[in-house]
Amino acid sequence: MRIAQGPPGGPPAGGAPPTPRQHTANSVQPVVLVPANVNLTIESIVTIFIEGDHRVIRVNSIPNHAVGMFPNEDNPHAIAEQNLTFSLPLTPTMLTTPLYPILGEMGVAVNGIVFDPTPAEWYLGEFGSPWLYDPLGGAIELGVDENHAHVQPNEQYHYHAVPTGLLTELGVAPGRHSPLVGWSMDGYPIYAFYGWDDDRGVIEVSSSWVLRSGPRPSGQGEPGGTYDGTFSADYQYVSGAGNLDECNGRFAVTPGFPEGTYAYFITDVFPFIPRCFIAEPAEGTTLVTR
Protein backbone atom coordinates (compact mmCIF):
# COMPACT_ATOMS: atom_id res chain seq x y z
CA MET A 1 0.00 0.00 0.00
CA ARG A 2 1.05 3.63 -0.33
CA ILE A 3 1.37 5.28 3.06
CA ALA A 4 0.69 8.97 2.61
CA GLN A 5 2.26 11.53 4.93
CA GLY A 6 -0.66 13.92 4.83
CA PRO A 7 -4.28 14.21 3.70
CA PRO A 8 -5.02 12.79 0.23
CA GLY A 9 -4.66 15.48 -2.41
CA GLY A 10 -1.69 17.07 -0.62
CA PRO A 11 1.94 16.98 -1.70
CA PRO A 12 3.72 13.67 -2.19
CA ALA A 13 5.52 11.84 0.61
CA GLY A 14 8.50 13.84 1.75
CA GLY A 15 6.75 17.19 1.33
CA ALA A 16 5.10 19.10 4.14
CA PRO A 17 1.43 18.11 4.48
CA PRO A 18 -1.13 20.87 4.06
CA THR A 19 -2.15 22.58 7.28
CA PRO A 20 -5.53 21.21 8.42
CA ARG A 21 -8.27 23.75 9.00
CA GLN A 22 -8.83 24.89 12.55
CA HIS A 23 -12.13 23.81 14.11
CA THR A 24 -13.58 24.14 17.60
CA ALA A 25 -17.10 22.72 17.05
CA ASN A 26 -17.90 19.87 19.45
CA SER A 27 -21.58 19.04 18.92
CA VAL A 28 -23.65 17.51 16.15
CA GLN A 29 -25.67 19.72 13.86
CA PRO A 30 -28.23 18.95 11.15
CA VAL A 31 -26.47 17.81 7.99
CA VAL A 32 -27.48 19.91 5.01
CA LEU A 33 -27.05 17.86 1.84
CA VAL A 34 -26.62 19.52 -1.54
CA PRO A 35 -29.46 18.39 -3.86
CA ALA A 36 -28.24 15.79 -6.36
CA ASN A 37 -29.90 17.26 -9.43
CA VAL A 38 -26.96 17.78 -11.77
CA ASN A 39 -26.46 15.34 -14.63
CA LEU A 40 -22.85 15.22 -15.76
CA THR A 41 -22.10 15.29 -19.47
CA ILE A 42 -19.09 12.98 -19.14
CA GLU A 43 -19.83 9.25 -19.46
CA SER A 44 -19.03 6.97 -16.53
CA ILE A 45 -16.40 4.44 -17.63
CA VAL A 46 -15.59 1.31 -15.62
CA THR A 47 -13.66 -1.71 -16.89
CA ILE A 48 -13.20 -4.79 -14.68
CA PHE A 49 -11.23 -7.87 -15.68
CA ILE A 50 -9.15 -10.66 -14.17
CA GLU A 51 -5.41 -10.57 -14.77
CA GLY A 52 -3.41 -13.34 -13.13
CA ASP A 53 -4.28 -13.39 -9.44
CA HIS A 54 -5.77 -9.87 -9.41
CA ARG A 55 -9.06 -8.19 -10.22
CA VAL A 56 -8.17 -5.08 -12.20
CA ILE A 57 -10.57 -2.13 -12.11
CA ARG A 58 -10.01 0.86 -14.40
CA VAL A 59 -12.22 3.89 -13.92
CA ASN A 60 -12.60 7.54 -14.80
CA SER A 61 -14.29 8.36 -11.46
CA ILE A 62 -17.42 9.81 -13.07
CA PRO A 63 -20.59 8.51 -11.36
CA ASN A 64 -23.54 6.97 -13.19
CA HIS A 65 -26.09 9.06 -11.32
CA ALA A 66 -26.95 12.71 -10.74
CA VAL A 67 -24.72 14.66 -8.37
CA GLY A 68 -24.81 17.87 -6.39
CA MET A 69 -23.60 21.21 -7.67
CA PHE A 70 -19.82 21.41 -7.44
CA PRO A 71 -18.17 23.72 -6.63
CA ASN A 72 -20.53 24.82 -3.88
CA GLU A 73 -20.33 27.08 -0.83
CA ASP A 74 -18.64 24.46 1.34
CA ASN A 75 -16.72 22.48 -1.29
CA PRO A 76 -14.75 24.61 -3.77
CA HIS A 77 -13.76 21.83 -6.17
CA ALA A 78 -15.26 20.85 -9.51
CA ILE A 79 -15.69 17.22 -10.59
CA ALA A 80 -13.17 16.18 -13.22
CA GLU A 81 -12.45 12.93 -15.03
CA GLN A 82 -9.69 10.80 -13.52
CA ASN A 83 -7.62 7.91 -14.87
CA LEU A 84 -7.32 5.34 -12.08
CA THR A 85 -6.43 1.66 -12.00
CA PHE A 86 -6.90 -0.61 -9.00
CA SER A 87 -5.38 -4.10 -8.88
CA LEU A 88 -7.06 -6.04 -6.10
CA PRO A 89 -6.14 -9.54 -4.92
CA LEU A 90 -8.47 -12.38 -5.90
CA THR A 91 -7.35 -14.23 -2.79
CA PRO A 92 -7.05 -11.73 0.08
CA THR A 93 -4.41 -12.24 2.76
CA MET A 94 -6.09 -12.11 6.16
CA LEU A 95 -4.51 -9.92 8.84
CA THR A 96 -4.03 -11.03 12.43
CA THR A 97 -5.70 -7.81 13.60
CA PRO A 98 -7.78 -5.34 11.57
CA LEU A 99 -5.98 -2.38 9.99
CA TYR A 100 -7.47 1.02 10.83
CA PRO A 101 -6.27 3.81 8.51
CA ILE A 102 -6.83 7.42 9.57
CA LEU A 103 -7.72 8.43 6.03
CA GLY A 104 -7.77 6.86 2.61
CA GLU A 105 -9.30 4.61 0.00
CA MET A 106 -11.36 1.83 1.57
CA GLY A 107 -12.83 0.51 -1.65
CA VAL A 108 -14.15 1.28 -5.10
CA ALA A 109 -17.81 1.08 -6.11
CA VAL A 110 -19.00 -0.79 -9.18
CA ASN A 111 -19.54 2.59 -10.85
CA GLY A 112 -15.89 3.53 -10.32
CA ILE A 113 -16.29 5.95 -7.40
CA VAL A 114 -13.93 5.51 -4.47
CA PHE A 115 -15.21 4.92 -0.94
CA ASP A 116 -13.27 7.35 1.27
CA PRO A 117 -15.23 7.58 4.53
CA THR A 118 -13.24 10.05 6.63
CA PRO A 119 -12.50 13.73 5.92
CA ALA A 120 -9.15 15.34 6.76
CA GLU A 121 -10.75 17.57 9.40
CA TRP A 122 -9.67 17.52 13.07
CA TYR A 123 -10.54 19.39 16.22
CA LEU A 124 -8.12 22.35 16.47
CA GLY A 125 -6.57 21.16 13.22
CA GLU A 126 -4.50 18.58 15.13
CA PHE A 127 -3.64 16.23 12.29
CA GLY A 128 -3.80 12.59 13.39
CA SER A 129 -5.43 13.24 16.77
CA PRO A 130 -8.33 11.01 17.89
CA TRP A 131 -10.75 13.87 17.28
CA LEU A 132 -11.41 13.38 13.59
CA TYR A 133 -14.74 14.88 12.55
CA ASP A 134 -17.32 12.47 11.18
CA PRO A 135 -18.74 13.61 7.82
CA LEU A 136 -22.32 12.98 8.96
CA GLY A 137 -21.92 14.66 12.35
CA GLY A 138 -22.80 18.01 10.81
CA ALA A 139 -20.41 19.95 13.05
CA ILE A 140 -18.50 21.23 10.02
CA GLU A 141 -19.92 21.81 6.56
CA LEU A 142 -18.27 19.73 3.84
CA GLY A 143 -20.57 20.50 0.92
CA VAL A 144 -21.66 16.84 0.73
CA ASP A 145 -24.40 16.02 -1.77
CA GLU A 146 -27.39 13.66 -1.43
CA ASN A 147 -25.13 10.76 -2.39
CA HIS A 148 -23.05 11.56 0.71
CA ALA A 149 -20.22 12.49 -1.61
CA HIS A 150 -18.12 15.50 -2.47
CA VAL A 151 -14.92 16.38 -4.33
CA GLN A 152 -11.25 16.17 -3.39
CA PRO A 153 -8.81 19.02 -4.18
CA ASN A 154 -7.63 16.86 -7.11
CA GLU A 155 -11.23 17.06 -8.47
CA GLN A 156 -12.05 13.40 -7.69
CA TYR A 157 -15.64 12.71 -6.67
CA HIS A 158 -15.81 10.22 -3.76
CA TYR A 159 -18.29 8.74 -1.30
CA HIS A 160 -18.10 9.51 2.43
CA ALA A 161 -21.14 7.43 3.42
CA VAL A 162 -24.15 5.65 1.89
CA PRO A 163 -23.97 6.09 -1.93
CA THR A 164 -27.67 6.81 -2.30
CA GLY A 165 -27.80 7.36 -6.07
CA LEU A 166 -25.75 4.25 -6.78
CA LEU A 167 -27.92 2.05 -4.54
CA THR A 168 -31.00 3.33 -6.37
CA GLU A 169 -29.42 2.51 -9.72
CA LEU A 170 -28.57 -0.99 -8.47
CA GLY A 171 -32.05 -1.61 -7.12
CA VAL A 172 -31.04 -2.31 -3.52
CA ALA A 173 -34.30 -3.08 -1.70
CA PRO A 174 -35.70 -5.02 1.27
CA GLY A 175 -36.57 -8.66 0.70
CA ARG A 176 -33.60 -9.64 -1.43
CA HIS A 177 -29.86 -9.93 -1.04
CA SER A 178 -27.99 -6.80 -2.00
CA PRO A 179 -26.36 -6.79 -5.41
CA LEU A 180 -22.63 -6.22 -5.47
CA VAL A 181 -21.95 -2.57 -4.61
CA GLY A 182 -18.17 -2.54 -4.85
CA TRP A 183 -14.85 -4.06 -3.90
CA SER A 184 -12.77 -3.37 -0.84
CA MET A 185 -9.13 -2.50 -1.43
CA ASP A 186 -8.24 -5.82 0.19
CA GLY A 187 -10.18 -7.72 -2.48
CA TYR A 188 -13.35 -8.66 -0.62
CA PRO A 189 -16.82 -7.73 -1.95
CA ILE A 190 -18.96 -4.90 -0.59
CA TYR A 191 -22.75 -5.11 -0.33
CA ALA A 192 -25.38 -2.85 1.24
CA PHE A 193 -28.05 -3.29 3.90
CA TYR A 194 -29.31 -6.81 3.11
CA GLY A 195 -27.69 -10.24 3.19
CA TRP A 196 -28.62 -13.87 3.78
CA ASP A 197 -28.81 -15.81 7.02
CA ASP A 198 -27.62 -19.43 7.25
CA ASP A 199 -30.81 -20.63 5.51
CA ARG A 200 -30.56 -17.99 2.77
CA GLY A 201 -33.37 -15.99 4.23
CA VAL A 202 -32.93 -12.25 3.75
CA ILE A 203 -31.81 -10.31 6.81
CA GLU A 204 -31.02 -6.67 7.37
CA VAL A 205 -27.43 -6.40 8.52
CA SER A 206 -26.64 -4.19 11.50
CA SER A 207 -23.59 -2.33 12.73
CA SER A 208 -21.96 -3.23 16.04
CA TRP A 209 -20.72 0.32 16.60
CA VAL A 210 -22.54 2.34 19.27
CA LEU A 211 -22.22 5.82 20.72
CA ARG A 212 -20.15 6.07 23.85
CA SER A 213 -21.94 7.51 26.87
CA GLY A 214 -21.05 10.45 29.06
CA PRO A 215 -18.78 13.45 28.53
CA ARG A 216 -15.70 13.56 26.32
CA PRO A 217 -12.31 14.50 27.80
CA SER A 218 -12.01 18.25 28.22
CA GLY A 219 -8.34 18.85 29.01
CA GLN A 220 -5.84 20.66 26.82
CA GLY A 221 -6.46 19.81 23.17
CA GLU A 222 -9.59 17.85 24.05
CA PRO A 223 -13.01 18.92 22.71
CA GLY A 224 -15.16 18.34 25.78
CA GLY A 225 -18.89 18.14 25.26
CA THR A 226 -20.90 14.93 25.10
CA TYR A 227 -20.29 11.88 22.94
CA ASP A 228 -22.92 12.54 20.29
CA GLY A 229 -21.47 11.57 16.91
CA THR A 230 -19.54 14.74 16.14
CA PHE A 231 -16.30 12.75 15.93
CA SER A 232 -15.60 9.23 14.71
CA ALA A 233 -14.10 8.55 18.16
CA ASP A 234 -17.53 9.17 19.71
CA TYR A 235 -18.37 5.61 18.65
CA GLN A 236 -17.05 2.33 19.99
CA TYR A 237 -17.25 -1.23 18.73
CA VAL A 238 -19.31 -3.53 20.95
CA SER A 239 -19.08 -7.16 19.85
CA GLY A 240 -22.55 -8.60 19.37
CA ALA A 241 -24.36 -5.26 19.39
CA GLY A 242 -25.19 -5.99 15.74
CA ASN A 243 -24.58 -8.84 13.34
CA LEU A 244 -21.51 -7.28 11.68
CA ASP A 245 -17.95 -7.19 13.01
CA GLU A 246 -15.80 -4.13 13.69
CA CYS A 247 -15.00 -3.73 9.99
CA ASN A 248 -18.73 -3.83 9.14
CA GLY A 249 -18.39 -7.27 7.63
CA ARG A 250 -19.17 -10.93 8.15
CA PHE A 251 -18.45 -14.35 6.68
CA ALA A 252 -21.43 -15.35 4.58
CA VAL A 253 -22.76 -16.97 1.45
CA THR A 254 -23.62 -14.35 -1.17
CA PRO A 255 -25.01 -14.54 -4.73
CA GLY A 256 -21.54 -14.05 -6.17
CA PHE A 257 -19.85 -16.39 -3.69
CA PRO A 258 -22.07 -19.48 -3.23
CA GLU A 259 -19.28 -21.23 -1.33
CA GLY A 260 -19.02 -18.33 1.12
CA THR A 261 -16.70 -15.38 1.58
CA TYR A 262 -15.91 -12.57 3.92
CA ALA A 263 -18.01 -9.59 2.81
CA TYR A 264 -18.26 -5.97 3.87
CA PHE A 265 -21.60 -4.19 4.16
CA ILE A 266 -22.67 -0.58 3.95
CA THR A 267 -25.07 0.40 6.74
CA ASP A 268 -27.29 3.44 7.25
CA VAL A 269 -25.73 4.11 10.67
CA PHE A 270 -22.10 4.49 11.74
CA PRO A 271 -19.67 3.50 10.34
CA PHE A 272 -21.78 3.68 7.13
CA ILE A 273 -18.81 2.58 5.01
CA PRO A 274 -16.31 0.08 6.46
CA ARG A 275 -13.42 1.87 8.17
CA CYS A 276 -11.00 -0.99 8.74
CA PHE A 277 -9.56 -3.84 6.70
CA ILE A 278 -9.78 -7.50 7.64
CA ALA A 279 -7.15 -8.36 5.02
CA GLU A 280 -4.04 -6.72 3.56
CA PRO A 281 -4.95 -3.78 1.27
CA ALA A 282 -3.73 -4.00 -2.29
CA GLU A 283 -0.35 -2.60 -3.18
CA GLY A 284 -0.81 1.00 -4.29
CA THR A 285 -3.74 1.74 -1.94
CA THR A 286 -3.43 5.31 -0.65
CA LEU A 287 -3.83 5.34 3.12
CA VAL A 288 -2.81 7.59 5.98
CA THR A 289 -1.88 5.60 9.07
CA ARG A 290 -0.53 6.48 12.48
Disulfide bonds with the S-S distance in Angstrom:
Cys247-Cys276 2.00
